[in-house]
């Protein structure tokens, strides 16, 4: 159950849920102070693009997957936001590709690394 006071009929409900998950991750010590700024930039583009995945983005995603599948030594690199929002999916992809996952964070502290590893 999600503990957020947002109306599911709100047009940006899914966005509010993601933002709430980042707020929770920040409270757990997983994110740098700039994490919400980075997420907000992405949300701004989503809004400008009409909340739709454009064809070129879908094509780029397919090419990225093909490159990972064809790589001799693929590695998935994730940051705090990815761990918080798509950690499980990243681990499933790594299992499918049989490749390692690295946590690549700029503002590294032992506490933050511990929180990220425990979350994953």
KAMO-V393711 format. One line per field, one symbol per residue. phi: phi as a letter, one per 30 degrees, with the letter a starting at -180 (. if undefined). Layout:
phi=???
//
This chain:
phi=.ccbcbdedddcedddddddddddddddidcddddddddddddddedddiicddedddddddddddddddddbdbccbcdddedcbeddddddddddhbdccccbdcdbedddddddddd
//
